[in-house]
Amino acid sequence: MKDEAKDIATLPTEAQAGPDGEAATKSLEGKTPENKTPAKKKRVRSSKARGSDANAGLEARIGYSFADPNLLMQGITHVSALKSGRKRGDSYQRLEFLGDHVLGLVVSDMLYHAFPNADEGEMSKRLAELVRKESCADVAKSLGLLDDIKLGSVGSSADARLRKSVLGDICEAVIGAVFLDGGYAAAADFVKRNWTERMHKPRRPLRDPKTVLQEWAQGKGLPTPVYREVERTGPHHDPQFRVAVDLPGLAPAEGIGGSKRAAEKVAASVMIEREGVGGGNDG
């Protein structure tokens, strides 16, 4: 007789028949079936990878890819964001100094070739208009750099104000970073992309708004405008001044700036615009 025991499949221990003839239905808790692929764990991207993506996005907006990304990070880092033990030179300040002079050189070269009939005085006025902090801040805004600035703990209200006040500096620092990383040609390309259209716009008369307001007041028989400091806020290394300008019969106008003179100019510009005075366009 043929032994049939070998042809009978033996149930696993956990599923062998019980005393009543029914198979036990114990679940194999904590065990992974051999024919089932374990569920894949979610991959968590490292902060380094996320930082690389952020850099790539910033570089795309700037239009330049850095060989040394640390230069770009330094260019957008305010001194308040530095950890203890790090030097102020690790912030954007040194790069701003360099970028300011690179910008001046590139724009001077652009003006020299774009306006062959302009004399030295005309080119100097155009240069002053193009490289002033407000122009640099406009470029930074157009590139979306406002939210890229790295700040320390300065408070929510001071945060937005500080970002706006250093926008022009950050733009110059980025130029300095591009110059160090890629040389003069790379920096010149950056400046030309962002300043050529501005250079060909009709030049605004470079008149100090305080002078314009004073001349207008005198023409109206009013005394010289009086400027008074209303408030000083912010850290010692980066103060913010709020200044008001008063003229008899007119509501005061206020301005905010990184220095008293800058705040006074803004206040004068506000009053000039409000009163419809012509010629005040250097605020």
Helices and strands as residue ranges (DSSP letters): G 5-7, G 13-15, H 47-62, H 69-75, G 79-81, G 88-90, H 93-114, H 120-131, H 133-142, G 146-148, H 156-165, H 167-199, H 209-219, E 226-233, E 240-246, E 253-257, H 260-275
